[in-house]
């Protein structure tokens, strides 16, 4: 683990929006590209039990995937063994051969990034996943 110059070292202090957020995301991408120019996705782990502040519904965000950048940020609390696979699944919707950016069975009309079936890897929260979540061909 290495601290990156210009980026806060604790995910709980990572700004969620605004210019400083974009500056930090771009610094992470630049660092990733220095290490490996040919990577399809860069994954960073940050100290902290959540990403940013606690949400309005008292939930915590453990990982963030950027659809416009090849970047995933995970926190120390991202301990579910399938959470990284879930986050990488978001990139599969963007880069799949059918050019479909939404899940074929969307969670609801406002959330096409997640699947409505609790046992599916792309369900929005891992608390309902069985021992091995389903991965469908779609």
N, C-alpha and C positions, 0 to 999 in steps of 0.2 A: 504494500500500500504506500502510496506516495501522495503528498499534498501537491496540488497544482497551483502555481502562482496565479493570483487574481480570483480564485474560487473559494467560497467559504468551505470550511472543512467539515461542517456538520449539516446534514440534510435538513434538520429542523429549522435552520437559519437560511436555507436556500430560498431566495425570493421566488414566488409563484408567478408573478406577472411583471411587466415593465421592462425598461431598457436594461437594468442590471441583470435581470433574468436572462435576456437574450445574450448579453455580453458573456455571462458565465457558460451558457450552453455552447456558444461559439468557441470559447476557450477550451472547453472539453473536447469538442470536435477537432480543433487544431492539434491538441495533445494526442488524441487518438490517431490522427493521420500521420503524426511524426513517428509513432510507434509502428503503425501498419497502414500504409497507404491503400492497400487493396481490400480492406475489411468491408463487408457489406453492412455491418452494424457494430457500433461501439457500445460496450456495456461498462458502466462505472458503478462501483459500490461506494457509498458514503456512510460515514458515522452518523448515528442518530436512529431513533426508533420510529420516525415517520418523516415524510417529505413535506416540509412546510408546516403550517399550523394545522390544528385539528379542524376537520370540516364542520360545517354548520350542523350536521346530523350526528356529531360526536364520533365520527369514524376517522380513521387515519389512513393516509395514502402511504403505502409502503414502497411503491415503485411508480415511475413515470416513463411512458414511452412517447417519443415524439414522432408523429407520422411525417412531418415535414423535414425532419433531420434523422439520419441513421443513428439514433441514440436512445439508450435505455439507462435510467439511473435507478439503482436499487439501494435500499437502506439496510442497516444491520438487522432490522426486524423482518426482513424479507426471507424468512426461514422456511417457508413452504417449498418443498423440493420441486414443485411444478410451476412456481410463480415466474421464473425466468422463461420457461417454455411458453407460458401464457403471454408474456410481454413480447416475445419473439413472434408469436402467432399474429400479433397486430401487423407486423411487417409482411407476413404471408398474404394478408388481404390486399396490401398495397402492390405487391410484386407478383401475384399469382398469374398464371397463364391465361385466365379468363378475364383479366382486367376488372374484376369485381373488387370494390373497396369495402363492401359491407358483408357482414356475416350472412349466409343464406337463410338463417333462422334468427333474425335480430332480436335482441332482448326486448326492445320496444321501438316504436317509430322514431324516437329521438336518440336512440343508441344503437346504431348499426355496427358498432365495433365489438359487440359482445353477443353471445348466444343465449337463448332463453332457457335452455335445458340445464338444470343444476349440475348434472354429471359431465357436462361438456367442458373441455379445457378452457374455452373462451367465455364461460359464465363470468359475470363481472366480479365475483368474489370467491376466493378459494375455500371459504368455510363450508361449502356444500359439496366440494369435490370428494368423490370416493377415493379409495386407496390409489387407484390409477384412473385419472380422468379420461374421458373418451376423446379421441381425435378422429374426426370424420373426414371422408374424402372431399366433401364440399369445403 
